[in-house]
Amino acid sequence: MSWSLRNLLWAVPLGLLVSSPLWKGRAAAFLEPRGGYDAAAAAAYTQETQEFVMEDVVLTFTSNGQLTWTVKAAQARTGKTDREIDMNGVDAVYSKKGDDPLLVTSRRGLYRMDEKHLTLTEDVVLTKPVQRERLRTELLHYYDTKKLLVSPDKVRISSPSFELRGGRMNYDISTKAYDFGGRVHVVM
C-alpha cells in the first residue's frame, strides 16, 4: 500500500476517531472552565445597580447635536432604578439656539433616562425673561421627544400686562403654543 497524500488526508481523521477514548477525557478536563458556576453569584451580578449621591451636579441635554437644557441640582442620587436621577434644588435653563430662553426652578426633580422625561415638583417657577412672564405650579413635566411642558396641576402666569390662573396646561416649546384645561381666569 502506498502512502500518498490523498491516503494520508483520510487516515489522520480516522486515526483521531479511533484513538479518541484515549485522549477525550484529558482534553475535556483541560477545556473545562475553572472555578465552577455559581448561579446565585451570577444572579446577584446581573441585578447589581450603580447607586450614587452627588453634590452640585450639572446635566446637559442635547437635541440633534445642539445644547437645549442645562439642569443644575444641589444634590442628585439614584432613583428607584439606576436609570433614574432624583434631584434636590433644581435650576434648569432651556437655551436652544434661535429660541428665547426659559428658566425653571424647583425644590425637587426626577429625570428618567429611558423616556427622556424630566419631572419637577414642589414650588416650580418657570420664567420667560424676554416676555417677562412667570409661571408657578407644583408639578411640571418635560417630555423631550415631544418638546412639551405639561402641568396637570393648577398654574398661575403673571406678567406686567396680564395675570392668568388656570387648570391643566400644555406648552409646546417648538411652536410656543399654550393649551389650558379646566377653568381659565385672565385679568388684563
C-alpha positions, 0 to 999 in steps of 0.5 A: 500500500502506498502512502500518498497524500490523498491516503494520508488526508483520510487516515489522520481523521480516522486515526483521531476517531479511533484513538479518541477514548484515549485522549477525550477525557484529558482534553475535556478536563483541560477545556473545562472552565475553572472555578465552577458556576455559581448561579446565585453569584451570577444572579446577584451580578446581573441585578447589581445597580450603580447607586450614587449621591452627588453634590452640585451636579450639572446635566446637559441635554442635547437635541440633534447635536445642539445644547437645549437644557442645562439642569443644575441640582444641589444634590442628585442620587439614584432613583428607584432604578439606576436609570433614574436621577432624583434631584434636590434644588433644581435650576434648569435653563432651556437655551436652544439656539434661535429660541428665547430662553426659559428658566425653571426652578424647583425644590425637587426633580426626577429625570428618567433616562429611558423616556427622556422625561424630566419631572419637577415638583414642589414650588416650580417657577418657570420664567420667560425673561424676554416676555417677562412672564412667570409661571408657578405650579407644583408639578411640571413635566418635560417630555423631550421627544415631544418638546412639551411642558405639561402641568396637570396641576393648577398654574398661575402666569403673571406678567406686567400686562396680564395675570392668568390662573388656570387648570391643566396646561400644555406648552409646546416649546417648538411652536410656543403654543399654550393649551389650558384645561379646566377653568381659565381666569385672565385679568388684563 
